[in-house]
Amino acid sequence: MKTVFLLAFIGILGALAAAGLFMLRNSGGKQRGPKMARALAVRVGVSVALFLFILLSYYMGWIQPTGVPLTR
């Protein structure tokens, strides 16, 4: 389970880095907006998918709360 979460976070950071590179790089006069927007859309999609996977994992019993107390 940790591997799935780690791969998803790496994918999120990779899409964010790609969007940043598209934003900063001058692509020879071409519009950089569509590539950057696509990379950000991928990042949002992977983030939503990770959130839904975490919810599904909790409901299926694949992951459990840690039981960390909220009081001091």
C-alpha positions, -999 to +999 in steps of 0.1 A: +000+000+000+029+024+008+043+017-026+011+028-043+009+060-023+046+067-030+042+062-067+011+084-068+030+112-049+059+109-073+035+112-102+019+143-087+053+159-082+064+149-117+034+165-133+039+196-112+075+198-122+066+193-159+041+222-157+067+244-141+092+235-168+066+243-195+059+276-178+095+287-176+109+273-209+105+294-240+093+269-266+106+287-297+077+311-300+050+284-297+023+287-271+033+270-239-002+273-224-017+241-237+012+219-225+013+235-191-025+232-187-024+196-197+004+189-171-016+207-144-048+188-154-029+155-151-017+166-116-052+174-105-065+141-119-038+120-102-044+139-069-082+132-071-075+096-080-052+092-050-077+107-027-105+084-040-081+054-037-074+063-001-111+064+007-117+031-011-088+015+008-102+027+041-137+014+034-124-019+021-102-023+052-069-023+034-057+005+056-065+013+093-063+044+113-032+046+135-050+054+167-029+084+175-046+102+204-058+138+197-053+149+233-021+157+251 
